[in-house]
Amino acid sequence: MTYTTPDEFVTRPDLRGTFGMTSSTHWLATASAQSVLERGGNAFDAAVAGAFVLHVVEPHLNGPGGDLTAIYATAEAPDAPTVLVGQGPAPAGATREHYLAEGLELVPGSGALAAAVPGAVDAWLKLLAEHGTWSLADVLAYAIGYARDGHPIVARVASTIETVADLFTEHWPTSAAQWMPGGEVPREGDLLTNPAYAAVLDELVAAGEALGPDASREAKIEEARVEWGSGHVAQAIDAFVRTPHRHSSGTDHAGVVTAADLAAFRATTEPATTIEFRGHTVAKTGAWGQGPALLQVLALLEPLDDALLDPSTADGAHTIVEAQKLAMADREAWYGPGDVPLDVLLSADYAGRRRALIGERASHELRPGDVPGREPFALPTMRTEYLPPALSEAPAGVGEPTVAAPGRAPVRADAADAADAADAPVAPTEDAPATATAPPADRLAEPFTEPTGETRGDTCHLDVVDRWGNVVSATPSGGWLQSSPTIPELGFCLGSRLQMSWLDEGTASTLAPGTRPRTTLTPTLVLKDGESVVALGSPGGDQQDQWQLLYLLRTIVGGYTPQQAIDAPALHTTSFPGSFWPRTWEPGGVVVEDRLGDDVIDALVARGHVVTRAGGWSLGRLSSVSRDPETGVLSAAANPRGAQAYAAGR
């Protein structure tokens, strides 16, 4: 069996050139970053400019109150991939005991109690100061212009606002004032302004300029960092969250983040965590993020036949999904802010023991591995469904939804009657696999929801490579407009990353003050022979690395071009606890694009996978830039799904 041949049709060309390349999840960010390259800036100048534009043009996916993870390599040290840590910690007041005393069983998915200390802005400023060449005023000019003068909003911004319009008008009036001008939901193409955020950025520039003309570029940026952490922004956040407001729990609470929390935070850098795979070095974050789970999957797959690494075949898709489940089980059991035994989890011996667990049937269990000499953490409470007592239905705008829930059969007395009435089979069992997609039988008495598999969006991504060899892969997120009420004098809200921490005692990621929540943000840098060759990433919460894995397998093993790999049909598993409120899981769940083909999909169902069809073009929002160190040729590719991402370069 040979690897599946890529489709001759691609949605857009693989861009190639020698000057510079940019790819991101919004064309205005791509255009802004590419403009910086054209005007003599380097990849770091361009990435920071594009990132602040993303705050403005993708406010439903990220914001200044959110967080950031990036991996970069410099032209001077191409063999040293470095992680930029813009993930803020839990505030000092974010104790498990406080949340339980508030009557909560989970950290909420929206509202200020879900907020970690904002980390994105400080991290971007640190990157600009240490590796950029432009002044802060020049870099921020793009975002300030779009915020003050307006930009035509995309359809998904309008639809997101429409989804949460009732929440805004009934409970978050400051958000309604910002995002629903005149009390109306904006339409696609309407000009949307954010003068309050433009003023915040002006304040950062002014803080640096106040040092005078003789101050260095770096000193001015450092002064802007001080202003962000200790000035107007921090004070406004502190004052605003003291007023209780509606959370995803259906109850009202005050936040706990303070000005002192912001003043204490400083973004950091650290060496990337890496593994070798088929002659390439793949670089990810540490285990305070989910990045090493991708490395664990690569270690599991490394020695297997190429045919088992092909996502477009039944054998390959099954093998890949089962490997993902094992890595994600380890994520739940071991990953977090403490001392994570990555030396064991990424070892060939451990991978071999875990690989032996991949069978012919789909596993419906969470199976973390044992680490010799280490006491295992407690596993979190496993729920297939969750609704707080205060709610009669799931609230809008919470978590980081990437794919609509699997279908539910109409309410009936028992599963068999429900299956007959809906003309749908009962869920697969070990002895009797289903002949079509179906949820577990014990969930068939729930309200029916059409399994659209809709990708709603949740995060942003940006990749830049310049002619000198500097390369950046960055995934900013959090602080999206539906995270918590807008702070009116700032024009943005806080993030909700703390929802990734458990209130269960003794887990690897139990909520604790001052610790980073285990983020899903997971950009990738790929090196070959000591040189960076690919910067890659995708929005998608728990699916980010799953979709990136498909790209890596198809390009490294299958020989696909970047655009062919991005266009190819995608799939992912949901058979582990989700990182976002309400932290549920779908035992045996797999979500697939229909283009995977009926034969492959039916074969997955026959093996016991609980399959949700997600339409033809719905999974993954990958973007990438590449560099050939031998020839100097640069390239870029972007996701066609959603008609929003864009690559540019020459």
N, C-alpha and C positions, 0 to 999 in steps of 0.2 A: 504494500500500500504506500502510495506517495502522498506528500502534503497537498492539500487542496490548492488548485491553481487559482490565483486571484482573479476577480472579475476584470475583464478588459475595460469596462466602463468605470470611470471615477467621476465623482461629483465636481471636482475642481482639480487643476493641475498640481503636481508637486512643484512648488516654486523653487527655483535654483538661481544662484548668483554668487557674488564674491564680496559684496559690500556689507550687507547686514540683513537680518531677518527677524521678523516679529510675528507671533501668533497669539491670539487671545480669544476670550469668549465674547467680546464685543468689538465691532469694527472701529468705533471711535477710540477705544483704548489702543488698538493695534495701530491706527493711523497716527495717534499722538506719539506713541513710542517710536514708530518709524520716522516721524518728523524729527525727533531728537537725534536719531542716528544720522539723518541727512544733514543736520546742522552741526555735526562734529562731535556730538555726545557719544559716550560709550554705552555698553549694554546696561550698566547700572543706572546711569542717568535715565535711559529710556525706560527701564523697568519701573523705576519710581514714578516717573511722569505718567506712564500708562496705568499704574496701580491707583493713583489718586483720581484719575479719570474714571476708573471702575467704581470708586465710591459714589460717583455722581450718576453715571449712566446705567449701572446695575444695582440700584439701591435695594432691590428685592433679593439680592444675592450676597451683598457684603456692605460694610460701612465702616466709618472711622472708629466706631465703638467695638469693632470686632477684633479679629486676630489674623495671623499670617504665619505661614511656614514657607521657606524657600531653601533651595539648594543651588549653590553657584560654584563656579571655578573661574579663576582669573587667568589672564594670558601669562602672567609671571609664574603661576603655580598651577598648571593645568591638571596635574596629577593629585591635587589636594581638594577634593570636593568638600564644601563647607556648608553647614546648615545654619540658616538664619532663624533664630527662635523668637518669633513674635507672638507666642502663645502666653498670655497672661495667666497668673495663678488665681486660685480662689481667694477672695478677700479675707481679711483677718476675722471678720464676723461670720464667715460662712462655715459654721460648725454643723456637724451632723445633728447634734442635740437641738440646735435652734430650729432647723428645718422640721424635725420630728415634732417639736413643740408647737409648730405652726399647723400641725395636723396633716403634714405631707408624707406620702410614702415614697415618692420619687422627687428628685429635683425637677421643678417645672420645666416645660419646654419653651415657655415664653414668660416675660415679666422679669423684673430686675433681680429676683432671687436666682435666676438662671445665669446671671452675668458674672463672668470672670473679669479680672482687671483688663481693660482694653490694651492690646499689645501691638496692633498693626501699625499705627502711625509712628510710634517710637522706633519700631524695627525698620520701617522704610527710611526714616531719617538717619538711623545708624548706618544702613547700607550706603546711602548717598554720601555721608560724610567720609566713610572709610574707603570707598572704591569709586565714587563718582567723580566728575570733573566740573559739573555745572553748579551754579548758584541755586539756592533754594527758591528764590523768586522765579527764576527761569523754569525750573522743573515744575513748580506748582501753577504756573500761568495757564496751562491747559485746563486743569480741573477748576481753577477759579473762574475762568471764562465760561465753561459749561454750567457751573453752579449759578453764577450771577446772571448770565444772559439767556440761559435755558438750552435745552437739547430736546430733540424730538424723541419721545419715549417709545420703546418697543412694545409690542403687544403683550409680552409677558409681564411687564411692569404694570400695565393697565389691568390685566386679569388678576394679578396678585392683589392689587388694591381693591378690586371689586370683591374678591373672596373675603377680605377682612373688613369691608366697609362697615358692616354692622358693629363689629368689635370697636372700630375707631369711633363711630358716632355715639355708641352707648357707653363705652368705658375709657377710650383713649382719645379724648377730644384734641389733644395737642397733635396727635398723628393725623387726625382728620383735617386739621388746619393746614398741615404741611402737604399732605398727599392727596387731598380732595379739595382743591381750590374752589371756592364758591359752593362747597357742599356737594359737588358732583365728582363722580369717578372719572378721571381723565381717560381719553381715548388714545389708541395707537396714533402716533404722529403728533400729538399735542406737545407744545413746548412746556417743559416743566423746569422751574427754577428752584434754587435753594440758596437764597441770599444769606441765610444765617450761617450755612457751612462755608460759603465764600468768605464771610467775615472772619470765621475761625482761621481759615488758611491765611488770610491777610495778617491776622494777629501773629501767627507763627513767623511769617516773613519779617514783620515789623520788629519782633523781639530780637531777631538776629541783626537787622540793620541798625538797631539802636546802639550796637557796639561801636559803630563808626566805620568810616571807609578803610581804616588801617587794619581792621580785624580780618583774620583769615576766613576763607570759605568754611572751613571745618568748625571754627569757633562760632560762626553765625548759626550753623546748623545745630551745634550743641546747645546754643542758647534757645533755639526753637524747641529742642527736646525738653529743656527745663520749663519753658513756658507751657508746653503741652501737659506736663506732669504736675505742675505746681501752680499754674495760673488760672485763668478764667474757666477753662474747660473742666479742670478737676473740681473747682468750687461749684460750678453749675451742676455737675453730675451729683456731687455730694448732697446738695440742697434738694434736687428734684426727686431722688429716690426715697426720700423720707416720707413722702405721701403714699399711702397704700393704693394699689391699683390692681386691676384684674390680671390674674395669671392663668396659665393653661389648665390649672387645677379647678378652675371655676370659682375660685375664692380670691379675696383681695389681700395683698401683703405689701409691706414696705421692703425696699431693697436693703442690702447691707454693705455695699461698696462705698468707700469713703475717699475723700481727697487724699488722705494719708496713704491709702492703697495705691493710688495712681502715682504719687510722688516716690513711692518705694520701688516701683517697677522700672527695670532697665532691660531692654532686649539684649540677647547674648548671641554668640556664635559658638559652634562646636564642630568637631570633625564628623563627617557623615558615617553612618553604618553601612558597610559594603559586603557584597558577596560576589564570587566569580560564577558566571553562567555562560557556558558555550563560548569562551574566549572573550567575554565582556565583563567589566566591573559595573555592577548596578549599585547606585548609592541612594540611601534613604535616610530618614530621620532616625533617632533613637527610639526606644520602646516607650517613651512618653507620648508617642504618636503611634498610629497603626502601621507605619511604613515597614518595619521589619517583617510583618506578616507576608508581604510580597516576597521578601527575601527567603522566608521559610518555604513558600510555595515553589520558588525556583530551585531550592535545594532538593525538595521532594521530586521535582520533575527532571532534574539534570540528567540522570543516567537512563531515562526511559527512551524507547524508540521514538523517532520523530513523529510517527503516526499517532502516538498517544498524546502529542503536544499540539494537535491540530484542533482548534475549537470548532471547526466546521464539520466535524464528523461525530458520530454517536460515541465511539470509543474515546475520542479526544475530549469531547465536551464532558462526558461522564468523569473521566480521570481528572480533568482540571477542576471541576466542581467539587469532587470529593477531596482533592488536595486543599482547595480553598477552605472547606469546612474544618479540616484539621488545623490549619494555621489560624483561623478565626477562633477556634476553641482555645488555642493557646493564648491568643490575644486577650480573651476574657479571663483566663486563669492566671496569666503572668504579667501582662503589660500594665504599666502605670507609672507613677512618679518615683517609685522606690528602686531598689537594686534588682534589676531584671536580669536573669541569667542568660543573656543573649549568646554567650560563648557556647553554651550547651544547645540552646534552641536553634542555632544556625550551624551546628556541627554536622558533618556527614554521617556520623554514627547515629545521632538523634533522628536525622532525616530518614535514614534507612529503617529505623524502628517504626517511625510513623508511616512511611510508605507502605509497609506490610499490612496496614489497616485498610487500605483501599481495596474494596472487593467489587464483585460484579453487581451488587445491589446498592441502591442509594441509602446512605445512613440517615436516620431521623433522630440521631442522638448528638449531644454535645460531648465531644471526646477529647479533652485536653490531655497532654502528656505529663509524665512524671519527670522531675528533675532530681537526680541523685543528690542526697544530702540537703535538700531543701523541703521544707514543709509547704504543701500546696496552700494557696489562698482559698478562701471560701468562694464558691461560685455564686453569682447573683441569683435572685429570685427569677425563675423562668416563667414568663407569661406569654400565652399566645394572643391574649386580648387584655386590654386594661382601659377602664374608664373610671375616673375619680367619682366618689359618691356625690359630689356637688354638681355633676354634669349629667344630663340626659342624653347628650350626643357629643361626639368629638368636636372640640373647638376648631376654628379656622386658624391657619397661619402658624401652626406650632411645628416643632421639630425641624427636620431637614428632609421633607418628603421628596423622594426622587422618582418613585414609581407608585402609581395608585395600587391600592390593596387588591389581592386576588378576589375573584368573584365569590359571592355568597349565594347559595340556593335560597329560594323562597322559604318562608317559615312553614314548617310542617311538623307533625307529631314525632316523626323519627326520620333518620337519615334515608332509609329506603324509600319512604313515601316522598321525601323531598327530591330524591334523585329521579323518581318516576315522573313527578309533576314537572320538574324542570328539564326533563329529557337530558339529564346529566348523570354520569356515573358516580357511585360512591367512591370515596378516596381510596387510593391504593393501600394494600396491606402487604405484608411479607409473602403471604400465600397467594393472594389474588390481586395482581397489579391492575390498575385501572387502564381502560382503553382510551381515555382522553383526560384532559386536565381536570383537576378537582381539588378542593381544599380538604383537610382532614374532616372525617365524618362528624366529629364532635363540635364542629363549627358551623354545621349546615343549618342550624336553627337561628342564625343571625340575619339581620336585614340584608337584602340583596343589594350588591354593588357591582355594576358592570366592570369586568376586569380590563380596563382600558390600557393599563401599563403606562399611562401618561408620564412623561418626564417633566416635572414641574420646575426643575432648576433649584439651586440651593447654594451655590458657591461660584467663584470665578477662578480663572487660571490665566497665566501670562508667561510666555517664553520669549527670550530675546538672546540672540547671538550677534556679535559684531565682528568686523573684519580683523580685529586684533586677536580674537580667540577668547574673549570674555563671554561667558554664557550664564544665564539665569533661568531657573525654573521656579515659579512662585505660585502658591495657591492661597490667595487672601479670601477670607470668609467672615461670617458672623456679623452681628450688628445690622442684619437686613431689616427692612422697614417694618416687618411683622414680628420682630423679636421682642420689643417692649415699647412703651410710649415714647414718642419723639420728645426730646428735650428742646423746647422751643427756641431758646437763645443759641443753641448749637446746631440745630437742623439735622440731628441724627439721634439714634437711640443706642442703648447698650446691647451687647451680644448675649448669647444664650449657651455658651460652651459648657457651663457647669452641669448642664443636663447629661453630660457624659460621665458624671461621677455618680456612684451609687450611694444610697442611704443605708443599704445593707451593711452590716458590720463585718469587717475582716476580709473584704474583697481586695483584689489587686488595685482597684481604683475607687475606693471609698472616699467620699468627700472629706477633706481636711483643709483647714486654713493654710494658705501659703503654698499649696501644692498645685501643680498644673493638672488640669483635667486631661484625660487621654484623648487627644484630638484625632479627628479623622483626616486632617489636612496632610496630604502626602505626595508632594512633587517628587519627581525622579530625575536623576542625572545618570547617564550611561557613559562609561569610559572604555576605551580600547587602546592598549599599549601606552597607558599613561596619559592619554589625551581625551578630553571630553568630546563625545561624538553626538549625543542626543540629549536634549532637554525636553521633558515630557510631563504631562499632567492632565487631570480632568476633575471637574466638579463631580459630586455624586455621593457624598457621605461615605457610608460603608462600602459603596461600590467603586470608589475611586481607584483603588489598587486592583480590583478585579478586572476593570476595563483596561487599565494600563497593562496588566499581565497579558491580555489578548494581543495588544500592540507589540509587546516585546517578543512573544512567541512567534507572531506572524512575520515580524521583520528579521529577527535573529535566526530563527529556525526555518521559517517558511520562505524567506527571501522577498517578502512583500516590500513595496515602497511605503513610505510613511502615509501617503494619502490612501493607498490601497488598504492598509491596515486600519486606518480610522474609519473608512467606509464599510469595511466588512461587517457582517452581522455579529451582534454582541449578545452576551448572556451573563448572568451572575446568580449567585445563590443568596437566599435570605434565611438559611438554616443556622442562624446564630442570633444572639440577642442584639437588637439594633442599638446603635450608639445614641439615638435620639428618642426623646420622649414620644410614646410611652414605653419604650424599651422592650417591645415585644419581638417574638421571632416566629418563623414559619418552618416547623420541622420538615426537612426534606425539600424546602421550597427552592425553585429555580425560576427565574424570569428570563424569557428569551424573546428575541426579535423573530417575527414570522419568517424573515428571509433565511433563517437557519434551515428551513425546509421541513416539510411534513414528515419525511422519513426519519430525520434526526430527532425531531421533537417527539414523534411517536415512540421511538426507541428509548428516549429518556424516560417517558412515562412508563413504558414497559419495565424499566429497571427500578421503578418505585419513586422516581422524582415527582414532586408535586409542582407541575409546570403552570406558569402563568404566561400566556402570550401577550406581548407588549406592542403589537403592531409592527410595521415594517421598518420604521426609522425612528426609534425612540430611546435607545439605551446608549449612554456614553456621550461625553462632550469633550472628547480628547483634542488636544492641540500639541504641536511639537515643533521644534526647530532642530536642525542637524548641522554637523560640521565634519568635513573630511579633512583631517590634518595634513594628509599627503598632498592634496591638490588645492586646498583652500576653498573648495566649493562649499557654499552654505545652502541650506534648503529649509523649507517650512511647509507645514500642512495644518489644516483646521477642520473641525467637525461641521458637516452640513446639517445635522439634525437641529431643528429649531430655527434654521436660517438666520443665525445671529453671529456665530464665531467667524473670525476672518484672519487670514494670514497675508502678510505683505513683505516685500523685500526686493532686493536687486543685487 
